[in-house]
Amino acid sequence: MIINPKEKRDLKKTCKRLAIFLVFAFIFDGFIAFLFYSYTKISDVLCGFIIIVITSVLYLLFYLICAKIDKKKAERIARENKRDPFSKN
């Protein structure tokens, strides 16, 4: 199975975004876990569930922001392609 260049570029961009999210999420989750274990007396299972829920919500927000950025970029590219390069506008 051969991947065309556009699919390869999209896959590379998606992987890069996911890697950036995972780095920040790992650091943030570690901080939250440290706070839960240090200052509260909740069970380990509940702490893990809370961290999973927080990470899921953050990923949903991250995904929606990335989708909005991609949509704006596609609109800008489409608008620039329709513009006449020889006009003053």
C-alpha positions as CSV (number, residue, x, y, z in Angstrom):
1,M,0.0,0.0,0.0
2,I,1.5,3.3,-1.1
3,I,0.7,6.6,0.6
4,N,0.4,9.6,-1.6
5,P,2.3,12.8,-0.6
6,K,-0.8,14.7,0.7
7,E,-1.7,11.8,3.0
8,K,1.9,11.5,4.2
9,R,2.0,15.2,5.0
10,D,-1.3,15.1,6.9
11,L,-0.1,12.0,8.8
12,K,3.1,13.7,9.7
13,K,1.3,16.8,10.9
14,T,-1.1,14.8,13.0
15,C,1.7,12.8,14.6
16,K,3.6,15.9,15.4
17,R,0.6,17.5,17.0
18,L,-0.1,14.3,19.0
19,A,3.5,14.2,20.2
20,I,3.3,17.8,21.4
21,F,0.0,17.1,23.2
22,L,1.4,13.9,24.9
23,V,4.5,15.7,26.2
24,F,2.4,18.5,27.8
25,A,-0.3,16.1,29.0
26,F,2.3,13.8,30.6
27,I,3.8,16.7,32.5
28,F,0.4,18.1,33.6
29,D,-0.9,14.7,34.6
30,G,2.3,14.0,36.6
31,F,1.7,17.3,38.4
32,I,-1.9,16.5,39.1
33,A,-1.0,13.0,40.4
34,F,1.6,14.5,42.7
35,L,-1.0,16.9,44.1
36,F,-3.5,14.2,44.6
37,Y,-1.1,11.8,46.3
38,S,0.5,14.5,48.5
39,Y,-2.5,16.5,49.6
40,T,-5.6,14.3,49.5
41,K,-6.5,10.9,50.9
42,I,-8.5,9.6,47.9
43,S,-7.9,6.1,46.5
44,D,-5.4,5.4,43.7
45,V,-8.1,4.1,41.4
46,L,-10.2,7.3,41.8
47,C,-7.0,9.4,41.3
48,G,-6.3,7.5,38.0
49,F,-9.9,7.9,36.8
50,I,-9.8,11.7,37.5
51,I,-6.5,12.0,35.6
52,I,-7.9,10.0,32.6
53,V,-11.1,12.2,32.5
54,I,-9.0,15.4,32.7
55,T,-6.7,14.2,29.9
56,S,-9.6,13.2,27.8
57,V,-11.3,16.6,28.1
58,L,-8.0,18.4,27.4
59,Y,-7.5,16.2,24.3
60,L,-11.0,17.0,23.1
61,L,-10.3,20.8,23.5
62,F,-6.9,20.4,21.8
63,Y,-8.5,18.5,18.9
64,L,-11.2,21.1,18.4
65,I,-8.7,23.9,18.5
66,C,-6.5,22.1,15.9
67,A,-9.6,21.5,13.7
68,K,-10.5,25.2,13.9
69,I,-7.0,26.2,12.9
70,D,-7.0,23.8,10.0
71,K,-10.3,25.2,8.8
72,K,-9.2,28.8,9.0
73,K,-6.0,27.9,7.1
74,A,-8.0,26.2,4.4
75,E,-10.3,29.2,4.1
76,R,-7.3,31.5,3.9
77,I,-5.6,29.4,1.2
78,A,-8.8,29.3,-0.8
79,R,-9.3,33.0,-0.5
80,E,-5.7,33.7,-1.7
81,N,-6.1,31.4,-4.7
82,K,-9.3,33.3,-5.8
83,R,-7.6,36.7,-5.6
84,D,-6.2,38.2,-8.7
85,P,-2.5,38.8,-8.3
86,F,-2.5,41.8,-10.6
87,S,-5.1,43.8,-8.8
88,K,-4.4,46.3,-6.1
89,N,-6.7,44.6,-3.5
